[in-house]
């Protein structure tokens, strides 16, 4: 599916980050990873809905972290 490369790219980005979590604004402000044709906002919504990422509210704004599998 066209979703898979974009999903994999975003999940890899979060996996490589420190503590496996990334501020939401960093993902929204960054450039779209290769393979993410549908755009970062759509893919983030999809990954949150599929429960592969969790949104954690913090004082500095939402933090996205990998869901425990």
N, C-alpha and C positions, 0 to 999 in steps of 0.2 A: 504494500500500500504506500501511497505517497507520504503518509504520516510517519512511517518507521524511521527513515534517515534523520528527520528533524527531531523526533523523539529521542533517538539514540544520541544525537549531537548534544542536546540539552542535558540529558542525564549524565553524559560523559563530562560535561562542563561542571556540573554540580559535584560529581564524584572526585574530580581533580582538585576541587577547591578545599581550602583548609576547613577541617571539621565537617566536611561534606554538607556544608550549608552556604547559601548565597543570599544576600539581600535582594529582595524583589526588584528594587529600583536599579540595581546593577545589571540584572538580566534585561530589564526593559530598555535601559539606556545603551546597552552594548549593541554591537552589530550582530546581525542574524548569522548563526552558524551555517556553514555549508550544508546543503541538504534540507534546510528548514524553509521550504518554499512557501508554506502557509503563514509564516510570520511567527515571531516569538509570543505575542499575546495569545494567539489561538493555541499554540502548542503548550503553553503554561496552563491554560484553562483545561486542555485535554489531559495533561499529566496529573493535575490536581484532581480532576474528575475520576481518573483511573486509579487514584490513590497511590501513585508512584512517587509523588512529591507531597510533602505536608507543608502547610503554611502556618508559621508560628508568629503570633503577634508580639512585637517588641516595641520599646519606646521609640526606636529609630525607624519604625515601619516594619512591614511583614518580612519575615525571613523564611526562605524556602529550604527545606532539608529533605534528604532522601528518606522515604518511608522505610521503616524496618520491615524486612521481608521474612 
